[in-house]
Amino acid sequence: MSLLRGIQTPADLKALSQEQLPQLAEEVRDFLIKNVSVTGGHLGPNLGVVELTLALHRVFDSPDEPFIFDTSHQSYVHKIVTGRAHLFSTLRQKDGLSGYTARAESEHDWTESSHASASLAYADGLSKGFALDGRGQHNVVAVVGDGALTGGMCWEALNNIAAGKDRNVVIVVNDNGRSYSPTIGGFAENLANLRISGPYDGLMEHGKKTLKSMGWVGNRAFDALHAFKEGVKHTVLPTEMFPDLGMKYVGPVDGHDFDALEQAFSYAKTHHGPLIVHVVTEKGHGYAHAVNDEADQMHSTGAIDPATGLPISKSQPGWTQVFTEELLAAAAKRSDIVAITAAMAGPTGLTPFAQRFPDRFFDVGIAEQHAVASASGLALAGMHPVVAVYSTFLNRAFDQLLMDVALLKQPVTLVLDRAGVTGSDGASHNGVWDMSVASVVPGVRIAAPRDGAQLGRLFREALLVDDGPTLVRFPKGNLPAEIPAWANLRDGVDIVYYADKVTEESTPATRSVLVIAMGAMVEAAVSAAKTYSNVTVVDPGWVVPVAESLFSLAADHDVVVTVEDGIVRGGIGSLIAEEFAAAGIDVPVRHLGFPSVFPLHASRNELLHEVGLDETGIANVLAELSLEENQQK
């Protein structure tokens, strides 16, 4: 009989016997493999935390005791336990189950941002709030790991959590062997078992009082005993991970042993004050294809064949692949080119560079701020750093881009993968803010290529810039077919479509329209323009600074439309309109882009359609503008 079908709430889980838990864990893993192999998602991380999550829900009392999952990509088991198993067929789909914790889905989800290293700060704030409103006896549980502890924000939070001696924060370190080596050894296990027993704490406190009451002899004896205890602890426990902040440490605990987990968590629940539980897990546990995936233990997958672990469909050439090839070619010619990643060498295309030029490759962990500031230091030393990062994570390093790179006029190239909307990864992974945020930086140059050929050309140009930062952005997904230019203007602007007469396929227009399309939006803009006469579509390539030829082009048209896969407010279209007005060019400008919202998870095409950034949406605007004069007559 299935145990999983009977789990709708944490209370159902608590009602099971200890002997039933291994069967439940096996059913949960089968459920995850069956469902995620269809929808895609973060399979490896969730397979690794099955026992850990079940044990947490059996010991602690969610939602009264909040669970904060760092990044929350490992929250699938938590979703199952809290009544959302029936929604997994919609995982990461439009109007379906989010791939991360989501406050709108359940009272058990306290947060929903999937940017790493923030969980401990949330926990610190929650525990302070609980102390102020009379809920100080409640625990706040933060599950952190899978690389997140390489982020500086975790250590800032630890410093503050440690100062709250009366606040009950339980920090569960999910050590899956990918970021930290597990501490092993019989003596370490015995010491950990001793330290998680309540009587041990009482015995140590009693011994301290007894020895302290014996005068200087007792004090000397206590100091010697304490020094021995601390020396042993530092020998067998990974305290280099956690500076001695005065927090209780429990572990290492076998993350796939229910008895050990529940013993450790039960102690943590009754302990007064902040505490760290070090849990050693195996990413992809229970699924051989994930465990044996040397790259990342199936950290994130598309649809796969569960029997083989292989993708259902072959991947097509993508934007990232073009960047990788261009970077390798440039680095082979120039020894000053170095590459930096923030723990994402594979997804951002830097793994081949790391293999070919290991001395010129730097993985700084999940530390985007450090990555950009360190890049400035490399530039000061005569290097040309290339920082490859997802667009959404550039948000974290804005101050470093502004003050540590641009102010010093250092030649640092930032390559922004997953620019625009990313689709199924949801609100916190969309890259719709990069152009708006970065365009205010003095001296910055921003490139938005429309296809693979232009990506190569613009990236090569970026590497020649020696007096300030450059950004090259491109979306997630497959490359479009090459979009040829009808004409190339002297400042790099390409005319990619021009119609000054009526054809059989076009609709007559009485107003001439200039469409300025940025990057990945060029393809849809050209397709939409073919429906109407008297429409010109141009691609600036370098969208910041605003190219001079755009001014004369705008003056020759009745109306201008800007199209970008970023937010309109403060975006490139707004910048263009501002500069047109300053130059005295009196032409109306219509902006197409994203409103100032957080786009939810859906496919990229669905999200673009919602805001009118597909061929149909752009064509509708062109119809309205180009025929407006006739309609008014």
N, C-alpha and C positions, 0 to 999 in steps of 0.2 A: 504494500500500500504506500502511496506517495505521501511523504511527510511535507514536501514543499507546498502542495495544494492547500494544506491546512494553515499555512503561515500568512496571515493578513496584517498582523500587528506584532510589535515586540512582545506583547503579553503572550501570544501564541508560542513564540520561541521560548520564552521563559518556562512554559509549561512542559516542555520536552524533558525527558530524562537525559542524563549524561551519555548513556549508551546509545541513544538515538542520533546524537550529533554527527558522528562520522557519515551515517547514511544521508543525513540532510546536506552535509557539505558536498557529498558526491552528486546529489541531485541538483544542487545549486550550480556546480561546475558544468554539468551536462546542459542545464538550462542556458547558462551563459554562452557556451560554445554553440549550441543550436541557434540561438537568437542573434548573437553578434556576428556569426558567420554569414547571416543574411543581410543585416542592416549595416555592418561595419561598426567600428567603435574601438574603444580602449579595452582590448581583450586581456592581454598579458597582465596589466596592473590589477585587474579585478579578480582574475584567477588566483593571484597571489595573496589576496586579503580576505578570502572566504571565511576561514576560521577566525581570523582577527576580528572581522566585522560582526560575525555571529556572537562571538564571546563578548564584545563590547555591549551589544544589545541585550544580552542575558544578564549582565552585571549592572550596567548603568540604566538610568530611567529617562530615555528620550521621549518627548522633547523637553521635559523639564530640565534635564541635564543635557545641554546642547552638544552635538557632535559637529566639529568643524573639520572637514576634509580638505587638506591643502590641495589646491588645483581642482579637487573633487572629481577628477577623471576616474578615480578608483572608488566611486560611490554606488556602483551598480548593485552590489549586495545589500547595501543600506536601502536602496530603493525597493528591492524585493521584499525585505523584512517589513518595510513600512507601507505595504499594500499596493505596490505599483507593478507587480510582475505581469499583470494582464496587459500592460501598455508597452511591453518591450518590442512588440512587432512594429511599433511606430518610433523606435529609438532614433533620435537625431533627424527626424523627418518633420516637415511642416505641420504645425499644430500637434505634434506628437511629443513623446517623452524626451526631455533634454538629456544630453550626454553628461551633464554635470548636475550638481545639486541646484535646485530651482525653488525659490521661495513660494512661487505661485502653485507649485505642485503639491507641497506637503508642509504641515507644521513642523515636521522633523528636519526640514532643510532651513538652516538659519542663514546661510550665505549662498552666493551663486557665482561669484567671479572665479574664473579658472586661471587667473594669473598666479604663478607659483610664489611661495614664501610668505604669503599673507596670513596664514591660518593662526600663527602664534600672536600676531597683533590683534586679530579678531578676538582670540581667547583672552588676551590681556584686557581688552576693553570690556568684554562681556563680564568677566569676573569682577572688574571694578564696579560696573553697573549693578551687578547682583549684590555686592557688598553694600552699596548705597541704598538699595530699595528693599533690604531685608531678606534677600535670597542668597546670602553669603554661604549658607550651608550646602548649596547645590554645586556640584562639580561642573566644570567646563572641560570637555574632552577635545583635544586637537590631535588629529592624525596627520603626521608630517613625515615626509621621506621622499623616495623616488627622485632624488636629486634636489628637492626643494631646500634642503638645509645648506646647499651651496650659495643660497641667496642671502645677502647681507641683512635684509629686513628680518629674517628669522633671529639673527643674533642681536639685533636691536631690541626685538621683542623679548628675547630671553633675559636680557639685562633688566628689563622692566618687570617681567614676571617674577624673577628671583627676588626683587625688592618687596613683593607683596607676600610676606611670610604667612599671612592669615587668609590668603585667597586660594581656593581649591582649583588649581589648574592642573589637569592631567595631560602631559605631553606624550603621545604614543609615537615613538620613532619607528617607522616602517622601514627597516633596513633590509632591502631585498638583494643586496650584494652588487647592485649596479653602481651605487655611488660610494658606499662604504663597505669595507671588508668586515664580515661578522667576527666577533670575538668568540673563540671556541676554547675548549679545554675543561677537563673535569673539575679542576680547582675553581675555575671561574663559575661553573654551574653550581657548585656546592656553596660558594660564597653568596651567589645571587639568591639561592633558595633560602639561605639563612637570613639574608637581609630583608626578604619579603615577608617574614613572619612577624606578626605583631609582638609576640613575647620577646623577640630579639631587641626591638626598640626599647621595650620596657626594661629589659635586663641591662642594656647599655646605659639607660638613664639612671637606674638604681645604682649601678656600679660607679657612675660618675659622681653621684651625690655621696656615696660611701667614701670613696677615695678622697674627694675634696674635703670631707669632714675630718680627715686625719692630718691636717696641717701640711707643712712643706713636703713631708715624705709622701703623703698621699697625692699631692699635686704633681710631684715628680713622677710618681708611678702612673698617674692618669695620663700625663703628657707622653710618657714612653709608650703606653698602650695605644693611645690615640695615634701617635706617629706610626706605630707598626700597622695599625688598621688602615690608615690612609696610604701607607706605602704599598700594602697588599692590594688595595683598591686600584691604585694607579698602575699597578703591574698587570692586573688581569682584566680591568675594565677600560673601555675606550674613552677615557675622560679627556683625551685630546680633542674629542668632538665637542665637548661641553666644558668650558672653563669652570673652575670650581666656584660656582655662584651660590653655593649653599643649598642647592636643591637635592632632595632625595633622588637616588638613582636606583632603578630596579631593572635587572637584566644581566645578560641577554636571555630572552625568553624565546623558546621555539614557537614560531608563529603558526605552526600547523598542528600544535598539541593543545587540545581543548583544556585539559586539566591544568597545564602550565599557564595558559592564557587566563583562565578564569581565576586561578589563584593569584596571579599578579594583579589583575584588574580589581579583584575583590579587596586586596590590600590597598590599592590606589584609591578606591572609592571611600575607604574609611580613614585614609591618611589626611591629616590637616595641614594644608599648605601645598605649594607647587611640587610636582613630582614628575620625573621622567621615567617612562617604561620603554625599554629598548627591546623591540620585537624583531627577530630575524625571520624573514620570509623568503620564498622563492618566487620570483616573477614568472607567471605562466604555470604555476604549480598544478599538476594533474593533467596537463595537456602537453604531450611530448613535442608536438610541432612548435609550441610556443617556447618551451624550455630549451629546445635545441636551436632556436633561431638566434644565431650569434649576434646579429645586428642589434636587436633591441627587445628580444623575447616577446615579439608581437605586441609592442607597446600600443600601436594604433594600426588597425587594418581596415581595408575595404571589405567587400563581400569576398568570402573565401569558401573553398570546398572543405568542410570540417574533417573529412576523411584524410585529406592530404595536407591541409593547411595552406594550400596554394591559392592565389587569386583566381576568381572566376573568369575575369577578363584580363587580357594582357594590357599593360600600361602603354599609353601612347607618349610620344616625345612631348616633354613639357617645358615650361619656361625655365625651371630650375636647371634642367639638363643643359640648356643653351648657356646659362650663366657659368656652370661648371666648366664647360669646354672653353669658353672665352677666358676664364680665370687661369686655367692651366696653360693655355697658349701664351698669355701675357707673362705669367710667372716664369715660363721657360726662357723668355727673352730678357726679363728684368729681375735681378736678384734683390731689388729693394721692395718687391711686392710681398706682403705678408697677409695672412688671413686670420680672422678672429671669429669665434662662435661662442654663444652663450648656451652651452650644453646641447646644441642642436646641429651637430656637424652633418648628420645624415639628412634630416629634412631640408636643410638649407643648401645642400649640394657641396659641402666642403670636405666630405670624406676622401674623395680622390686626391684633393690637394694635400690633405694630411698625410696620405700614404706616399705621395710623390715628394713632398717638401716638408718632412716632419719638423725640421728645425725652424721653419717659417710659419708654423701653424700653432695657434694658441686657443685652447678651450678653457674659458675662465669660469665655467659653471653657470648656473642661472643667476647671472650678475650683469645685466645689461648696462647699468650705470658704470660699473668698473670697466666693462668691455670698451665703451666709447672713450672714457677718460684715458684708459691704457693705450688705446689707439692713438690718441693725441701725443702721448709720450713716445710711442714708436715713431710717429711722424717727426717729432722734435729731434729724434736720433737719425733722421734721414731716410726712414722707410716710408712706403706708401701703403698704409693699412687698408684692407678691405674687410669691413664688418658685415657679416651676413646674418640677418635677423628677421624674424617675422615682423611685418609692419606693426601689428598691434603691440608688440613688445618695445618698439621704439618709444612709445609713450613714456616708459619708465626712465629713459635716458635723455629726456629733453634738456634738462639743465646742463648735462655734460656736452650735448651737441652745441648748445648756445654758448656756454661760458668756458668750456675746456677745449673745444675745437674751433668754433667760429671766431671767438674773440681773439684767439691766437693765430687765426688764419692758417690752420694746419690742413694739409691735403689728406683728408680721410674720406674714403668712399664707403657709404653705407648702402648695402644692397637689401632692399625691402621685399622679401618674399611674402606671398599671401596678402598683397595689397588689395584694397577694395573689399567686397564682401566675400567671405570664405565659404558660407553655406552652412553645412551641418554642424560645424563646431560651435555655432551660436554666438551670442551677443559679445562676449568678451574676447573672441578671436577675430572678429572682423577688423579689417585694416582701412576703415573709412576716414580716419582722422589724420593720417600722416601728412598729406599735402597742406591741410589747414594749419596744423601745428608747426610744421617745418618751414612753411613759406614766410613766416615772420622773422626767421633767423637772418641777420645781416650777412650778406655775402654768400648765402647758400645757393646751390644750383640743383634743381630737381628735374630728373628725366623720367618720362613715362612712355616707354616703347609700345608700339602697336602690334608688333609681331617679332618673331625670332631674329630676323635679319637686322631689324632696327635695334633690338636689345643688344646685339653684338656691337653695333656701331656706337651706340650711346655709351655703353660700358667702356669701350676703348677710349672714347673721348674723356670720360670721367677720370680715367687713370692718367691723363695728361694734365689735369688741373693741379696746380701746385700752390694755390693761394687761398684755399678755403675748402669747406666740406662739399661733397657731392652726394646726392641721393639718387639711386636708380630703383624704381619700383615696378613690380609686375604682379599679376594675379596668380591665384591657385588654378591648376588645371592644365589642360592640353593647349598646345599652341594653335592659333588660327592659321589658315593658309596665308601665305605672304601677301601683303596688301601693297601693290606697287604705287609709287608716286607718279602723278601725271606731270608734275613739275617740281623742281627743287629751288627754293628761294635762297638768297645769299646767306641768310642768318640761320639756316637749318630748318626752316618751316617747309613742310611738304604739302603741296596741293594734291589731295588724294581723290577728289571728285570735283567735276565742274560741268554744269549744264546751263547753257545760255539760250537754248531753243527747245521748242516742244517736240517731243518724239512720240511714237505710237504708245510707248509705255508710260509717258509722263503726263501729269496734269498741268494745264497752263497756270502760271502764277503771275500776279501783277506786282509783287514785291520781291526784291532780290534778298536772299537770306545767306548769311555767312555762318557756317557751323564750325566752331572750333572744338574739335573732339580730342580728348586726352587719352592716350594709351590704349587700354583694352576696349575703350568705347568707340574707337574709330570704325571697327568692323560694322557694328550696328548702325552707326551714323551714315556710313556710305550706303548701306542697304536701304535705309529709310529715305535718303536723298534721291535715289533713283526713281522714286515715285513722282517727283515734282521737277518742273523746269526752274531755271533761274536760281539754283542752289549750288553753293560752293562749300566743299568740306575740306578743311585744312587740319593738319596734325603738326603742332609745334615741336614735338619731340622733347626738347627742353622746355618745360612748362614754367619754370622759374629760372632766371628772370623772364619777364614778358618780352617776346621777340618784337623788334621794331617793325617788321613787315606786317604784323597784325594790325597796326594802327592804320596803315594805308589801305589794307584790305577792308577793314571795318568802314572806313570813310567812303568806300566805293559800293557799299551795300545799304539796304534800307533797314535791316534788322540783323542782330547777331544772336546766335544761340550757342551757349557753352555747354559741353557735355562731359561730365567727369564721374568716376566711380568713387567719389568721396563726398563728404558733407558739403552742402552748398554754403552754409554760413562760414565765412572766413576761408572758403576754398579758392581754387584757381580762377573759377569764373568770377567770383567777387573781386579778386585781385585785378583781373583783366578789366572789368567794368570801372573799377576805381582809377586805373591808369588811363583808360580812355577818357574819362571825365576830366582828369587833370590835364590831359593834352587838348582838351577842347573839342573832342570828337562827339558830336551830339547824335548818338545812335542808340536806340533802345536795345537792351541786352536781356535775354531770357536765360535763366540758369536751370539746367537739368542736373540733378544729383540727388544725394540722400538728404532727407530732412535730419534735424538734430534729434535723432532717436537711437535706441540700441536695437539694430535689426536682429530678430530672433532666428533660431535655427530653421533652416529650410535649404533647398538646393540653391545654388548661385543663380540659376536662371529664374527660379521663382521669386527670389528677392529683387532681382533687377526688374522683373515684370511688374512687381508691386508698386515700384516708384517710377515707372515709365522710362526705364533706361534700356529697354530692349528695342528692337526694330519697330515694333508696333507703337510703342509709346513715343518714340522720337518722331515717327511719321505723323502721328496725331498732332504734335506740336507744330511741325512744319506745315501741315494743312491749315492749322489755325492762323499761323503767321503769314504764310505766303498768299493766302486767299483773303486775308482780312480786309483788304481795300475793296475787292469786288463785293464782299458781303456788305460792307458799309454803304456801297453805292446802291 
